[in-house]
Amino acid sequence: MARYTDAVCRLCRREGTKLFLKGQRCYTDKCPMSSRRGKRSGQPGMHQAGRRKESEYGMQLRAKQRTKRFYGVLESQFRKTYNRAERMPGKTGENLLSLLELRMDNVVYRLGLAESRAMARQLVTHGHFTLNGGRMDIPSAELKVGDEIQVKENSRKLAPFTELAARQVPGWLSFNEESLKGSVLSVPTREEIDVEVEETLIVELYSR
């Protein structure tokens, strides 16, 4: 599968916000977005003040790109997820974010079992987790309420699981640090999702 392999910090600069693509480094002063240079530049390129005012389409596109990059999904995956969200009852934008949050790789990240979503994808692909007792190595798999994730017995001595990322587990998940088991308690609501994006702009973009 195609995957972005260039410097990820430029994605944060392009979006003008932290996307937390490099794990713990993003929480330190080493993060370019935390430095004086990162705060000053905002987006790649020079002469920021001379940029034209962003169009309505431009704002919609940026909202989509920012969300896609935040979760680390490809364009085709994002569009398929949007189409599913559109067929669900309720608000399409909120449904979209909930579906993205329920991805296997994102849940692993939210539980603190990986420093970043990219790392979570790698760990899932390498088969270090079980889902409801069975092997699961598909990062894009959609979890449901009641599903249980657990680190496999022969993987528990690996560094990512002996040195867990310090992250607060959201209320829609539960996690037992001793057994390295987490479960989905409920579908995440918009208030429980910390994505700084106006999802209505994404809906407007796809409705054009």
Number of C-alpha atoms within 10 A of each C-alpha: 3 5 8 10 6 8 8 14 18 15 20 23 20 17 19 17 17 21 24 20 21 17 17 16 14 19 13 12 11 11 16 20 25 16 12 10 10 18 14 11 17 19 18 15 9 10 8 12 6 7 8 7 7 10 9 11 13 12 15 20 16 17 21 23 19 22 22 17 19 19 22 21 19 15 13 9 13 19 15 11 17 22 14 14 21 17 11 12 8 10 14 20 19 21 24 22 21 18 18 24 21 22 19 25 30 23 26 26 23 24 26 22 28 27 24 25 25 19 19 24 21 17 20 21 15 12 15 20 25 18 19 13 12 11 15 18 20 16 20 16 12 16 19 15 14 13 15 19 25 23 21 18 12 8 14 16 11 10 9 17 16 12 12 15 18 12 14 9 15 15 12 15 19 16 19 11 13 6 11 19 19 24 22 20 15 15 17 21 14 14 8 12 14 8 15 13 13 15 22 15 19 22 20 14 17 13 7 6
